[in-house]
Each structure stands twice: as structure tokens, then as C-alpha cells.
Amino acid sequence: MAKTVLTRGAMIGAAAAVLIGFASAPASAANFGIQLPNGRGYMTFIDGGDEFIVCDTKVDDHGVTGYLRTVTTDGRIVTVDTWSDGGDSGCGGGTHDIIGNQPHDMVLCWHGGGACVVSRVFDENE
């Protein structure tokens, strides 16, 4: 009986240690992306380093362009950076510092007919 009590106590202690470890682990980065229909391309935001990747994934003689936009204090939507890809191997992209709680979104457009997709709004404080 004493052995059963000790075993149960050890199991409870191990479970508590695991829960404390999860509670103290840092939050995962808010990475996310958007995709064009028909596999034409994608744009990804990588929170660690504020990196943006733009990829043309279909050989169709048309590239893609990704836009990073923000809302100014007077309510205007402005493009703050642009990256394109197409006609070469690999992806395009770059970095842009996403500052504080200023709202941003991403827009990805296909050069072959105006198809564009828009991301959700995000900021650095997520």
C-alpha cells in the first residue's frame, strides 16, 4: 500500500511539473500566410524577424506581388512595402519592422488577371 501511495504521489508531482512547464513556456510566434486560388502562389509572415516570403508556385508566365499595408492615423490605407516573385527559382520577400499595435494586413495578387487575396489584420502585439 505504501508503494501505491508513493507511485501516485510521484505521478501527481510529474503531472504538476509538466503543467508548470507549459505555463511558463514562451508563446509561439504569430506566423501565418495567405494563398492565391488554383495554387498560383502564397505570402507568409514570419513574426520572428518580421520576415515576409512571396512565392509564385505555378509556371504560367505570370508572377505574383505581395503588399504590406497599414492604416494611418487619419484612416488611410497605405502600402508600406512590396515584394514580387516570378520567372525564377526560389521565392521573393524581405523584412519590414511591424511596429507596436499599428494594424497591418497583407495583399497577394496574381499578375495574370487581377486575382488578389487579403489577409486578416495583425500587429506586433499579438
C-alpha positions as CSV (number, residue, x, y, z in Angstrom):
1,M,0.0,0.0,0.0
2,A,2.8,2.4,0.8
3,K,4.3,1.7,-2.6
4,T,1.0,2.6,-4.3
5,V,0.8,5.9,-2.4
6,L,4.4,6.8,-3.3
7,T,3.7,5.9,-7.0
8,R,0.6,8.0,-7.1
9,G,2.5,10.9,-5.4
10,A,5.3,10.7,-8.0
11,M,2.7,10.7,-10.9
12,I,0.9,13.7,-9.5
13,G,4.3,15.5,-9.0
14,A,5.3,14.7,-12.6
15,A,2.0,16.0,-13.9
16,A,2.3,19.2,-12.0
17,A,5.8,19.7,-13.3
18,V,4.6,19.3,-16.9
19,L,1.8,21.8,-16.4
20,I,4.1,24.3,-14.8
21,G,6.5,23.9,-17.8
22,F,3.7,24.6,-20.3
23,A,2.5,27.6,-18.3
24,S,6.0,29.2,-18.3
25,A,6.8,28.4,-22.0
26,P,7.0,31.4,-24.2
27,A,4.1,32.0,-26.6
28,S,4.7,30.8,-30.1
29,A,5.2,33.3,-32.9
30,A,2.2,34.6,-34.8
31,N,3.3,33.2,-38.2
32,F,0.6,33.0,-40.8
33,G,0.0,33.2,-44.5
34,I,-2.4,33.7,-47.4
35,Q,-2.7,31.7,-50.7
36,L,-4.0,32.5,-54.1
37,P,-6.6,30.2,-55.6
38,N,-5.5,27.4,-58.0
39,G,-2.1,27.1,-56.5
40,R,-0.8,30.3,-58.1
41,G,1.2,31.5,-55.1
42,Y,1.4,32.3,-51.4
43,M,2.6,35.0,-49.0
44,T,3.9,34.2,-45.5
45,F,4.6,36.5,-42.5
46,I,7.2,35.1,-40.0
47,D,6.9,37.0,-36.8
48,G,10.4,36.3,-35.5
49,G,12.4,38.9,-37.5
50,D,9.3,40.3,-39.2
51,E,10.1,38.5,-42.4
52,F,7.8,38.2,-45.5
53,I,8.0,35.5,-48.1
54,V,6.3,35.8,-51.5
55,C,6.2,32.8,-53.8
56,D,5.0,32.2,-57.3
57,T,4.2,28.5,-57.4
58,K,2.7,28.0,-60.8
59,V,4.6,28.1,-64.1
60,D,2.1,30.2,-66.1
61,D,4.2,33.1,-67.4
62,H,2.7,35.3,-64.6
63,G,4.3,36.3,-61.4
64,V,2.8,37.4,-58.0
65,T,3.2,40.5,-55.9
66,G,2.8,40.8,-52.2
67,Y,1.9,44.1,-50.5
68,L,2.2,45.0,-46.8
69,R,-0.3,47.7,-45.9
70,T,-1.1,49.7,-42.8
71,V,-3.7,52.2,-41.6
72,T,-2.5,55.7,-40.9
73,T,-3.7,57.8,-38.0
74,D,-6.1,59.7,-40.4
75,G,-7.6,56.3,-41.5
76,R,-6.0,56.0,-44.9
77,I,-4.8,52.5,-46.1
78,V,-1.2,52.8,-47.4
79,T,1.2,50.3,-48.9
80,V,4.4,50.3,-46.8
81,D,6.4,47.6,-48.7
82,T,6.1,45.4,-51.8
83,W,7.8,42.1,-52.9
84,S,7.4,40.2,-56.1
85,D,8.3,36.8,-57.4
86,G,8.0,35.0,-60.7
87,G,10.1,33.7,-63.6
88,D,13.0,32.5,-61.4
89,S,13.7,29.7,-58.9
90,G,13.1,30.4,-55.3
91,C,10.9,32.9,-53.6
92,G,11.0,36.7,-53.1
93,G,10.5,38.7,-50.0
94,G,12.2,40.7,-47.4
95,T,11.8,42.2,-43.9
96,H,9.8,45.1,-42.6
97,D,9.5,46.0,-38.9
98,I,6.0,45.7,-37.7
99,I,5.8,48.3,-35.0
100,G,3.6,48.1,-31.9
101,N,-0.1,47.9,-32.2
102,Q,-0.4,49.6,-35.6
103,P,-2.7,47.5,-37.7
104,H,-1.3,45.8,-40.9
105,D,-2.5,43.4,-43.5
106,M,-1.1,41.6,-46.5
107,V,-2.4,41.5,-50.0
108,L,-1.2,39.0,-52.6
109,C,-2.0,39.5,-56.3
110,W,-1.5,37.3,-59.4
111,H,-0.3,39.2,-62.5
112,G,-2.4,37.2,-64.8
113,G,-5.8,38.6,-64.3
114,G,-6.2,40.6,-61.1
115,A,-6.9,37.8,-58.7
116,C,-5.9,39.1,-55.2
117,V,-6.4,37.8,-51.6
118,V,-6.2,39.8,-48.4
119,S,-5.1,38.6,-45.0
120,R,-6.5,39.2,-41.6
121,V,-5.4,42.4,-39.8
122,F,-2.4,41.8,-37.5
123,D,0.1,43.8,-35.3
124,E,3.3,43.2,-33.4
125,N,1.5,42.8,-30.1
126,E,-0.3,39.5,-30.9
